[in-house]
Amino acid sequence: MTDLHVVETANGKALVFGGRAASVSVGDARLNVVPVFIESSADSSFGDGIDGLLGNSFLGNFDANFKGGFLELQPRA
């Protein structure tokens, strides 16, 4: 991954590397060949204790609902 990007997060701007993951899974929700960004430094631009964020490249393929404090993902038809 050598493609550097500046992205805007809730904590401000972050420098990230762009690439593609072979697959991303959250519970039973799974996608193949997903665009991803990897944080470029040891700084935690995403927030303390947060290693990464799910963005629209993954979540945009699902209808997302919060129920009782849980995220429920259903594939879009």
N, C-alpha and C positions, 0 to 999 in steps of 0.2 A: 504494500500500500504506500504509494508515494504521492497521492493526490491530496494536497492540503486544502482545507476549507475553513472559513470562519462561519460559525452558526450562532444563532441567538437562542439562549436558554432562559429559563425563569431567573437564573442567577447572573445573567449577562452574557457577553460573548465568550465563545470557547473556540480554540484552535483544534481541529479534528482531522484525521485521515479518512478518506473515503474509500470504499471498497464494496464487495458483495460477500454475503455469507451464503454458504451452500444451503443452509436451512436455518430457520428460527422457529422454536416451539415454545408455547406457553400453555401448559396443561395439554389439552387435546387439540388446541389451535396450532396449526403448522403451515408454514409457507416455505417454498424452495426458491433459491436464488433471490435473496432479499438485499436491496441496497442498504449499507450500514455506514455509520461514522464511528470511529474509534478515537477517544480522547488522546491527544498527542503528548500530554505531560503527566507528571505525577500529581499535579494540582487537581483538586476535586471540583472542577467547574460545575459539575452537575449537582453538587451538594454533598454534605457529609454522609458517608455510608451508602452513597448511590454510585454504583459502578457503571450504569448505562441507562439509557432511556428508550422506551418504545415509541417510535414515531409513526407518521402517517404511511411510510413505506410498508409497515407491517399492519398497524391498526386500521388503515384505510380499506383493507380487504374484509373487514368484519363489522358487524353491527355490535357495538359495545354498550352494555348496560351495567350500571352499578346496582346491586341488590344486596341489602344487609351487610354492607361493607366489603363485598366481593365484586370483582370484575367478571362479567359473563360475556364471552365472545361467541358470536354466531356467524358462520360464513355468509357473506352476501350472495344473494341469488343472481 
